[in-house]
Amino acid sequence: MAHNFDVVIIGGGILGTSISYYLSCLNKSKKIAVIEQAHKVAFHTSGRNTGKVHAPYLYDPEKKKLFAKAAFHGYEMWEEYAALRGLPFKKDGVIEVALDQKGIKVLEKYLRWGKQNGLEDKDVKLMSNTELKKIEPEIKCEAALYVYKDGSADYSIFTDSIMKDSKAGGTKFILDTRVTKIKKEHSKWEITLDGEHEICAKFLINAAGGEAINIAHDVEVAEKFTDVHFRGEYWRAPKEYHNLTKTSVYSVPEFPEYPFLDPHWIIRVDGSCEIGPNAVPVFSPYGYNKTENIREIIPKMLEMLGSGARKTIFDKQFQELAVNEIRSLMSKSVMVKRVKRFLPKIDADKITEKGTAGIRSSVIDDNGKFVSDVILIDGDMSFHILNYNSPGATGALPFSAHIVNHLNTAGLLKSDDLSAQCGPWKFASIIEKL
């Protein structure tokens, strides 16, 4: 027997769960469900990241104005929410280092962007290598941007708590269940789960992360886009390195137009330290192992060759970068060597334990270019969130509020009460800040 819902959200990551939370606050009369194929929320990308709560210094204030605002207010909201629920949140800052003159120019740009996005003098400072050496003697660089308003958290724990709040508001979470078919019949969506069970929805929200493009294509949306997947891997540092620096260290990306990240030195909220991630091309949003990648390699390659991604595949620079990332997979010393450029004390032989791997799915347009921003698409009785990538977890609370407000304003999904209290915040006050 079909179960009928007013709203079904596909994807129980940090964004889909946060959207469900606001909808449950604003719509006491609506039946809402979240479908997540993993056995728990935030099992994939949302819970497999550095756990950083980022200040908005990395975002162009003109091109990524909304994303920057979401990050700015997201920091404050997560700090407030963590205090309310007794969850781990550490205000520890982050250091972005430049290793050459070109990198210093990038830091100067980041400083301007940070100030334009709302950071104050006390939140961020550009330092010479001599100034930084007094604070962090083990770091080697030409200059550094010290971002004091940056924090560490555990987004798996945050998302699980948001889920509990959403469930208390009436949301049904259907976990360990995969969407296998979607079709529209008689002004409603018929959604088949695990090939046999069926539920129905008046409105569909696609927040499926690594599967979002596939879900969109299933309902004939965003057909000019495709995606590619990159597995980011971490190595755990031994305890003797846990006090090597006071805070996490990032280096200026050499190729910002590509999703290849220079590995970072990460201090997690529990005090443990890791090196990572790299960005190894894989063939599935769940390509953590050989079996999954072998199973998906042929259909994924055919999809890419039939789309704008074929231009990316045959781009020489992309190929060279991809090969370098694969080398970092094959050889631990390759990855460690990158970090030794700014933390020379690290010895690769002492790093023996792998950390958690996560997969990032990046969207490519029909011209073969990586799309740098999130893609929001109004569909027929549906809404699709594509390319919502790192560091999207920082801004997930305000960004999901923006989405819910957009759906109401556009007449796609009317909410009952926009003045409702959602935990420690009035919904209308969140929207005013954005």
C-alpha positions as semicolon CSV with decimal commas, in nm:
position;residue;x (nm);y (nm);z (nm)
1;M;0,000;0,000;0,000
2;A;0,136;0,340;-0,099
3;H;0,217;0,592;0,173
4;N;0,124;0,948;0,085
5;F;0,332;1,251;0,179
6;D;0,306;1,619;0,101
7;V;0,686;1,651;0,067
8;V;0,953;1,389;0,009
9;I;1,320;1,488;0,037
10;I;1,568;1,253;-0,128
11;G;1,897;1,268;0,061
12;G;1,967;1,261;0,433
13;G;2,289;1,458;0,425
14;I;2,334;1,773;0,627
15;L;2,141;1,985;0,373
16;G;1,844;1,753;0,319
17;T;1,810;1,695;0,693
18;S;1,827;2,070;0,767
19;I;1,561;2,141;0,503
20;S;1,336;1,882;0,664
21;Y;1,390;2,048;1,002
22;Y;1,268;2,388;0,886
23;L;0,976;2,239;0,695
24;S;0,871;2,050;1,010
25;C;0,880;2,377;1,208
26;L;0,684;2,578;0,952
27;N;0,432;2,317;0,842
28;K;0,256;2,134;1,122
29;S;-0,016;2,024;0,880
30;K;0,211;1,867;0,617
31;K;0,341;1,511;0,606
32;I;0,715;1,517;0,533
33;A;0,955;1,231;0,466
34;V;1,331;1,203;0,409
35;I;1,468;0,906;0,215
36;E;1,832;0,811;0,276
37;Q;1,993;0,503;0,127
38;A;2,257;0,474;0,401
39;H;2,176;0,332;0,744
40;K;2,217;0,674;0,906
41;V;2,210;1,041;0,809
42;A;2,533;1,217;0,704
43;F;2,694;0,882;0,629
44;H;2,862;0,998;0,310
45;T;3,006;1,342;0,221
46;S;2,838;1,532;0,506
47;G;3,016;1,319;0,763
48;R;3,339;1,247;0,574
49;N;3,506;1,586;0,572
50;T;3,751;1,791;0,776
51;G;3,480;1,909;1,017
52;K;3,586;2,270;0,973
53;V;3,334;2,549;1,029
54;H;3,472;2,795;0,777
55;A;3,481;3,171;0,778
56;P;3,382;3,313;0,435
57;Y;3,724;3,426;0,311
58;L;3,736;3,184;0,016
59;Y;3,426;3,314;-0,163
60;D;3,409;3,588;-0,422
61;P;3,154;3,833;-0,271
62;E;3,011;3,908;-0,615
63;K;2,995;3,558;-0,766
64;K;2,917;3,368;-0,445
65;K;2,733;3,626;-0,239
66;L;2,466;3,388;-0,104
67;F;2,717;3,112;-0,027
68;A;2,938;3,363;0,157
69;K;2,647;3,495;0,364
70;A;2,539;3,142;0,449
71;A;2,892;3,058;0,569
72;F;2,914;3,381;0,771
73;H;2,587;3,322;0,955
74;G;2,632;2,944;0,956
75;Y;2,932;2,976;1,185
76;E;2,725;3,166;1,442
77;M;2,427;2,933;1,408
78;W;2,630;2,614;1,454
79;E;2,804;2,765;1,755
80;E;2,466;2,854;1,907
81;Y;2,313;2,517;1,820
82;A;2,612;2,328;1,964
83;A;2,577;2,519;2,291
84;L;2,203;2,451;2,302
85;R;2,242;2,076;2,245
86;G;2,573;2,026;2,425
87;L;2,759;1,922;2,107
88;P;3,135;1,956;2,043
89;F;3,237;2,289;1,887
90;K;3,587;2,433;1,912
91;K;3,682;2,786;1,807
92;D;4,037;2,711;1,695
93;G;4,091;2,911;1,374
94;V;4,271;2,810;1,056
95;I;4,589;2,925;0,881
96;E;4,611;2,954;0,502
97;V;4,974;2,962;0,388
98;A;5,138;3,094;0,073
99;L;5,454;2,919;-0,042
100;D;5,552;3,170;-0,311
101;Q;5,482;3,523;-0,436
102;K;5,188;3,407;-0,646
103;G;5,032;3,259;-0,333
104;I;5,079;3,585;-0,141
105;K;4,867;3,764;-0,404
106;V;4,596;3,504;-0,347
107;L;4,608;3,561;0,030
108;E;4,570;3,935;-0,026
109;K;4,262;3,860;-0,237
110;Y;4,124;3,628;0,032
111;L;4,171;3,903;0,291
112;R;3,971;4,148;0,075
113;W;3,699;3,891;0,017
114;G;3,678;3,805;0,385
115;K;3,634;4,170;0,481
116;Q;3,370;4,221;0,209
117;N;3,187;3,912;0,335
118;G;3,159;4,049;0,688
119;L;3,481;3,950;0,867
120;E;3,630;4,214;1,095
121;D;3,995;4,299;1,169
122;K;3,984;4,080;1,479
123;D;3,865;3,784;1,269
124;V;4,140;3,768;1,008
125;K;4,499;3,889;0,969
126;L;4,761;3,870;0,693
127;M;5,100;3,786;0,845
128;S;5,457;3,773;0,722
129;N;5,649;3,450;0,772
130;T;5,838;3,618;1,058
131;E;5,516;3,711;1,239
132;L;5,373;3,362;1,195
133;K;5,696;3,199;1,315
134;K;5,645;3,357;1,657
135;I;5,306;3,186;1,686
136;E;5,362;2,867;1,488
137;P;5,736;2,792;1,477
138;E;5,696;2,464;1,284
139;I;5,523;2,620;0,983
140;K;5,738;2,717;0,683
141;C;5,589;2,965;0,435
142;E;5,631;3,305;0,269
143;A;5,316;3,454;0,425
144;A;4,998;3,340;0,595
145;L;4,638;3,440;0,645
146;Y;4,540;3,367;1,004
147;V;4,161;3,329;1,022
148;Y;4,061;3,344;1,388
149;K;3,688;3,307;1,320
150;D;3,705;2,945;1,212
151;G;3,607;2,638;1,407
152;S;3,599;2,260;1,429
153;A;3,298;2,035;1,475
154;D;3,164;1,691;1,390
155;Y;2,899;1,727;1,120
156;S;2,782;1,367;1,165
157;I;2,685;1,448;1,523
158;F;2,528;1,781;1,416
159;T;2,320;1,616;1,143
160;D;2,203;1,338;1,373
161;S;2,087;1,600;1,624
162;I;1,905;1,800;1,354
163;M;1,737;1,476;1,244
164;K;1,608;1,418;1,598
165;D;1,468;1,773;1,608
166;S;1,305;1,720;1,269
167;K;1,153;1,389;1,378
168;A;1,017;1,560;1,688
169;G;0,839;1,796;1,446
170;G;0,678;1,505;1,266
171;T;0,921;1,422;0,983
172;K;0,950;1,055;0,891
173;F;1,304;0,935;0,810
174;I;1,320;0,630;0,585
175;L;1,677;0,506;0,622
176;D;1,871;0,223;0,461
177;T;1,640;0,259;0,160
178;R;1,728;0,342;-0,201
179;V;1,513;0,525;-0,456
180;T;1,503;0,302;-0,763
181;K;1,234;0,470;-0,974
182;I;1,049;0,802;-0,990
183;K;0,753;0,881;-1,212
184;K;0,479;1,142;-1,214
185;E;0,120;1,015;-1,216
186;H;-0,200;1,216;-1,166
187;S;-0,030;1,527;-1,021
188;K;0,185;1,338;-0,774
189;W;0,520;1,160;-0,764
190;E;0,525;0,785;-0,736
191;I;0,858;0,687;-0,581
192;T;0,967;0,325;-0,579
193;L;1,196;0,220;-0,296
194;D;1,433;-0,077;-0,322
195;G;1,250;-0,190;-0,634
196;E;0,930;-0,294;-0,454
197;H;0,782;-0,051;-0,199
198;E;0,611;0,266;-0,316
199;I;0,539;0,604;-0,161
200;C;0,373;0,908;-0,313
201;A;0,449;1,279;-0,281
202;K;0,289;1,601;-0,392
203;F;0,631;1,772;-0,399
204;L;0,984;1,636;-0,439
205;I;1,307;1,793;-0,312
206;N;1,626;1,650;-0,458
207;A;1,908;1,694;-0,205
208;A;2,077;1,366;-0,292
209;G;2,438;1,491;-0,301
210;G;2,641;1,250;-0,512
211;E;2,320;1,108;-0,662
212;A;2,155;1,447;-0,723
213;I;2,242;1,461;-1,094
214;N;2,106;1,109;-1,147
215;I;1,781;1,194;-0,965
216;A;1,745;1,513;-1,171
217;H;1,802;1,321;-1,495
218;D;1,540;1,065;-1,392
219;V;1,277;1,341;-1,394
220;E;1,422;1,511;-1,706
221;V;1,587;1,804;-1,528
222;A;1,942;1,945;-1,570
223;E;2,014;1,722;-1,866
224;K;2,298;1,945;-1,992
225;F;2,495;1,871;-1,675
226;T;2,686;1,564;-1,568
227;D;2,912;1,493;-1,273
228;V;3,246;1,339;-1,189
229;H;3,341;1,189;-0,855
230;F;3,663;1,229;-0,656
231;R;3,758;1,024;-0,353
232;G;3,943;1,224;-0,092
233;E;4,162;1,022;0,143
234;Y;4,320;1,109;0,475
235;W;4,615;0,977;0,673
236;R;4,613;0,990;1,053
237;A;4,909;1,148;1,227
238;P;5,062;0,979;1,532
239;K;5,012;1,134;1,877
240;E;5,364;1,279;1,879
241;Y;5,247;1,522;1,605
242;H;4,923;1,628;1,775
243;N;5,083;1,944;1,916
244;L;5,286;2,026;1,606
245;T;5,061;2,329;1,541
246;K;4,790;2,505;1,737
247;T;4,547;2,503;1,447
248;S;4,475;2,349;1,107
249;V;4,689;2,460;0,812
250;Y;4,569;2,494;0,452
251;S;4,781;2,588;0,152
252;V;4,672;2,810;-0,135
253;P;4,536;2,584;-0,413
254;E;4,756;2,579;-0,720
255;F;4,470;2,502;-0,962
256;P;4,150;2,652;-0,812
257;E;3,950;2,588;-1,131
258;Y;3,977;2,213;-1,068
259;P;3,851;2,017;-0,765
260;F;4,202;1,896;-0,681
261;L;4,284;2,006;-0,330
262;D;4,635;2,048;-0,200
263;P;4,638;1,830;0,113
264;H;4,595;2,011;0,442
265;W;4,709;1,961;0,799
266;I;4,384;1,906;0,989
267;I;4,325;1,927;1,363
268;R;3,985;1,775;1,430
269;V;3,747;1,870;1,708
270;D;3,866;1,574;1,918
271;G;4,229;1,689;1,892
272;S;4,342;1,419;1,649
273;C;4,542;1,527;1,341
274;E;4,525;1,417;0,979
275;I;4,678;1,487;0,640
276;G;4,442;1,509;0,346
277;P;4,251;1,499;0,132
278;N;4,371;1,418;-0,216
279;A;4,117;1,391;-0,500
280;V;4,136;1,059;-0,682
281;P;3,889;1,019;-0,975
282;V;3,640;0,736;-0,912
283;F;3,332;0,614;-1,099
284;S;3,064;0,625;-0,831
285;P;2,955;0,856;-0,549
286;Y;3,008;0,549;-0,332
287;G;3,333;0,438;-0,493
288;Y;3,520;0,367;-0,171
289;N;3,640;0,028;-0,298
290;K;3,744;-0,152;-0,616
291;T;3,425;-0,357;-0,643
292;E;3,197;-0,052;-0,663
293;N;3,426;0,127;-0,909
294;I;3,460;-0,174;-1,140
295;R;3,083;-0,218;-1,140
296;E;3,023;0,147;-1,237
297;I;3,318;0,218;-1,468
298;I;3,147;0,134;-1,799
299;P;2,813;0,315;-1,743
300;K;2,994;0,619;-1,598
301;M;3,243;0,641;-1,886
302;L;2,962;0,612;-2,141
303;E;2,770;0,888;-1,963
304;M;3,075;1,116;-1,954
305;L;3,169;1,054;-2,318
306;G;2,815;1,144;-2,419
307;S;2,822;1,476;-2,233
308;G;3,033;1,789;-2,191
309;A;3,258;1,588;-1,960
310;R;3,428;1,432;-2,262
311;K;3,607;1,766;-2,312
312;T;3,731;1,746;-1,954
313;I;3,850;1,387;-1,993
314;F;4,066;1,479;-2,291
315;D;4,199;1,803;-2,141
316;K;4,574;1,759;-2,100
317;Q;4,604;1,958;-1,778
318;F;4,316;1,767;-1,620
319;Q;4,480;1,438;-1,718
320;E;4,812;1,542;-1,565
321;L;4,644;1,650;-1,239
322;A;4,441;1,330;-1,225
323;V;4,757;1,121;-1,268
324;N;4,924;1,314;-0,985
325;E;4,628;1,239;-0,757
326;I;4,644;0,871;-0,846
327;R;5,013;0,878;-0,753
328;S;4,915;1,013;-0,412
329;L;4,683;0,712;-0,380
330;M;4,957;0,468;-0,473
331;S;5,226;0,632;-0,262
332;K;5,173;0,777;0,085
333;S;5,502;0,966;0,057
334;V;5,368;1,164;-0,242
335;M;5,086;1,308;-0,030
336;V;5,304;1,364;0,276
337;K;5,564;1,540;0,061
338;R;5,305;1,804;-0,031
339;V;5,243;1,881;0,336
340;K;5,614;1,876;0,418
341;R;5,644;2,187;0,201
342;F;5,492;2,384;0,489
343;L;5,542;2,140;0,778
344;P;5,894;2,003;0,714
345;K;5,911;1,822;1,049
346;I;5,664;1,552;0,936
347;D;5,820;1,213;0,868
348;A;5,624;0,993;0,625
349;D;5,753;0,677;0,791
350;K;5,574;0,771;1,113
351;I;5,237;0,809;0,941
352;T;5,103;0,456;0,903
353;E;4,726;0,465;0,958
354;K;4,466;0,569;0,702
355;G;4,177;0,792;0,800
356;T;3,824;0,812;0,661
357;A;3,775;0,853;0,286
358;G;3,503;1,079;0,148
359;I;3,373;1,136;-0,204
360;R;3,300;1,473;-0,361
361;S;3,085;1,493;-0,674
362;S;3,154;1,793;-0,898
363;V;2,922;1,905;-1,177
364;I;3,047;1,968;-1,530
365;D;2,850;2,176;-1,781
366;D;2,802;2,105;-2,151
367;N;3,117;2,306;-2,232
368;G;3,331;2,072;-2,025
369;K;3,387;2,325;-1,745
370;F;3,358;2,253;-1,375
371;V;3,067;2,450;-1,229
372;S;3,203;2,654;-0,939
373;D;2,876;2,734;-0,761
374;V;2,572;2,550;-0,633
375;I;2,295;2,494;-0,890
376;L;1,934;2,545;-0,779
377;I;1,661;2,441;-1,023
378;D;1,285;2,483;-0,994
379;G;1,120;2,181;-1,154
380;D;0,761;2,079;-1,208
381;M;0,642;1,986;-0,859
382;S;1,008;1,951;-0,764
383;F;1,321;2,137;-0,660
384;H;1,678;2,027;-0,726
385;I;2,000;2,115;-0,542
386;L;2,306;2,023;-0,746
387;N;2,676;2,076;-0,683
388;Y;2,633;2,170;-0,317
389;N;2,993;2,101;-0,222
390;S;3,256;2,176;0,037
391;P;3,244;2,374;0,254
392;G;2,867;2,360;0,227
393;A;2,827;2,204;0,571
394;T;2,925;2,537;0,731
395;G;2,636;2,720;0,570
396;A;2,384;2,434;0,570
397;L;2,149;2,583;0,833
398;P;2,100;2,927;0,675
399;F;2,123;2,791;0,319
400;S;1,848;2,537;0,381
401;A;1,636;2,816;0,532
402;H;1,692;3,014;0,212
403;I;1,570;2,718;0,006
404;V;1,255;2,676;0,214
405;N;1,184;3,049;0,186
406;H;1,244;3,039;-0,191
407;L;0,998;2,753;-0,232
408;N;0,738;2,954;-0,043
409;T;0,802;3,280;-0,230
410;A;0,799;3,107;-0,570
411;G;0,470;2,939;-0,484
412;L;0,620;2,594;-0,527
413;L;0,571;2,485;-0,167
414;K;0,372;2,717;0,055
415;S;0,459;2,712;0,424
416;D;0,198;2,754;0,695
417;D;0,383;2,994;0,926
418;L;0,705;3,175;0,829
419;S;0,717;3,345;1,170
420;A;0,755;3,012;1,350
421;Q;1,028;2,945;1,603
422;C;1,280;2,684;1,485
423;G;1,491;2,581;1,781
424;P;1,681;2,889;1,901
425;W;1,592;3,094;1,591
426;K;1,289;3,261;1,446
427;F;1,274;3,155;1,082
428;A;1,197;3,508;0,960
429;S;1,509;3,641;1,138
430;I;1,733;3,393;0,954
431;I;1,592;3,506;0,620
432;E;1,640;3,873;0,707
433;K;2,014;3,815;0,755
434;L;2,045;3,652;0,414
